[in-house]
Amino acid sequence: MKSYLKQYIDGAWVESEGKRHEVIDPATEQPCTEITLGTSADVDKAVAAARRAFESYSQTTVEERAALLGRIIEEYKARIPDLAAAISQEMGAPIGFATAAQAPAGLGHFMSTLKALNAFQFEERIGRARVVHEPLGVVAMITPWNWPLNQICAKVAPALAAGDTMVLKPSEESPACAMILAEVLEKAGVPAGVFNLVNGDGPGVGAALSSHKDVDMVSFTGSTRAGIAVAQAAAATVKRVHQELGGKAPNLVLEGADLAAVLPPTVSGVLANSGQSCIAPTRLLVHASQVEGATQIVKTMMEATQVGDPSVMGAHIGPVVNKAQYEKIQGLIQSAIDEGATLVTGGTGRPDGRNAGYFIKPTLFTGVTPDMRIAQEETFGPVATITSYDTQDEAIRIANDTPYGLSATISGDPAAAAKVAPRMRAGLVTINSWAPDGGGPFGGYKQSGNGREGGKYGLTDFMEVKTVVGEPA
């Protein structure tokens, strides 16, 4: 079992008086990593270090920060095998997927942020005013377990580029990759106090960071329920709250679509990462005339998907992250059966041959109506549903009939899909694919959050805007 018992504060690994926490390998249900859950005292030390470091780091030049990002990129590349191994063991991503997608996702944020920084216009003239983008201050970052490095780096990279300092609380379900990232940042020469890491849980370290009087912004990625708690804790100090929350993405399959061509690249988003993606397009909306054909294609995909050991190379999917997620998904599958949906393939219980681990059968339901739990609640597993529609207006209404608005997928003729895209109430709309573009902004409408990550929009969200009037010409 790997041990990461210290916190990273003010450029050093320091002891903590918090409690030990064991991370469970979801494939074996055995402990694989131990960390120390930080305390409010650790948070105070980390925030104080970030506050001190802000005085000097905020005054660095764009060129200096760009050079720092360049060094981080090189150090990160060298640690991809270590980062992938940690993610695979702690949250169950197959090692091939962790190496090809999970670990490089974080690297992509540093690369796209460096590109955005080099092109960013830090000031402009509007009338007699000079409008300037400046570093924001101390940023608290609270990140999830499902794409751990992707979400950590989507915050750390723009904060470093903007001239901010920070305190990161990674998920206690997948902390090792964050600890390795701290080593990367240290080796790349991030000044002491600019980046700090305190492990912990939401009610402890997360709440302490959200409410801290010396934190200027909290950037949170996670569930809508937890995001509400973060916003409430932050309200008393009127700090900026930046959130990327839950999703329940539709996959609107346009009438007459070439199903064999458009469904595989979009339904793959339900299976990738064992369905543990907030933009997984799990709700297929299919014209009544094509439900039978769509069902057969998706059924074939589900049944062809192998579920296996994440430590072994291959194209299979792994387990979901923990027992709580496993039981939640099982409950949603059972609710669909109880509410009258038709189980096409998959269902409750582990796949054949699996007597341990949090493995889920790839599952498909048809006959799902918009009022069913499985059509409204975020499943976060390899489970897809098919709902039929008669008219395009009805399909768009069903697609938008959710409290979430993170992403939406449209499958079909791209020209026809482009006309539908403006009517989708989501921050990301993908056509015949499900993944975002690394350089574009990412974030949601409605209860999927506020603010944007990625590229120049992500960089802007980590800065303040100042107006100066009356300077000499």
Secondary structure by P-SEA (a helix, b strand, c coil): cccccccccccccccccbbbbbbbccccccccbbbbbccaaaaaaaaaaaaaaaaccccccaaaaaaaaaaaaaaaaaaaaaaaaaaaaaccccaaaaaacccaaaaaaaaaaaaaaaacccccccccbbbbbccccbbbbbbbccaaaaaaaacaaaaaaacccccccccccccaaaaaaaaaaaaaccccccbbbbbbccccaaaaaaacccccbbbbbccaaaaaaaaaaacccccccccbbbbbccccccccccccccccccccccccccccccccccbbbbccccaaaaaaaaaaaaaacccccccccccbbbbcccaaaaaaaaaaaaaaaaacccccccccccccccccccccccccccccccccccccccccccbbbbbbbccaaaaaaaaaccccccbbbbcccaaaaaaacccccccccccccccccccccccccccccccccccaaaaaaabbbbbbccccc
